Amino acid sequence: MKNYLFEQKAAFAFNIWSIDSARAVIDAAAAKKTNVILQTSSGVFQNIAKKQLREFVSSYAADQGIRAWLHLDHCKKTELVREAVESAWDSVMIDASDRPVEENIAVTNEVTDYAHEREVLVEAEVGQIRGVEDDLACEQAQIASVEDIDRFLQETEIDMIAAAFGNAHGLYQSEPKLHYEIVEYITGKTRIPFVVHGGSGMTDEAIRRLLRIPNVRKINISTDVKLAYRKGITAAYEKGLMERDGFQATTVEHLIHESIKSMAGAKLSLLTE
Ligand SMILES: [Zn+2]
């Protein structure tokens, strides 16, 4: 089965929640002439028009001359993962990292069997990444242990691996202490692409360093997309565009679109500099 992550050196994966946010990210990627991953959290996945989002992402990206893949981010429920596979998402993440490693492996294998039969890729996580994202919360940083990583690599057939290496979801309170040695250990041991979670708020320097490690191929950006959306709304207020008189929804939408596109464009520049 072909792994789309091998089609280019690395790709950013931006969390989106609507056709409009998907379009802003695709526009940014098309401007940089790079392919891109759009991911839905499991909460978004449950509420979105799946068939129409799938069709939009494929057809709009093709019109812009790039490829955009759809991925299901952190999902703890196997039924939902199956639904994403059936909805033609290109890849899914089963996240049982909060369970003991043997249970994590068992659930991951169950999902992988199902997904691979339908040519869908699987991402899984070793060592729980801390922070808050959607309905997902983890207080304590748990750096993945070498024993767990080894077992996971030996006993699963996943296509993308995520591991806790000091990264976190949401807003970093201070600069994170990243354990690059864990990323280097994994990428030195396997050809399975490594996924960086919690890319929002990491410095460009940290992302550059990660991208220099061979086989770091997917960098997740979620919080920054939401902050860019907020920035667009704030800009509309500041320009006086939210006054009742003369209010134009399209002008506000345009500011939000440009804000998301500009943030995504800045991240994507790190791939080509
Ligand atoms: Zn994550």
Residues whose N, C-alpha, C, O or C-beta is under 5 A from the ligand:
A	BS01	ZN	H197 G198
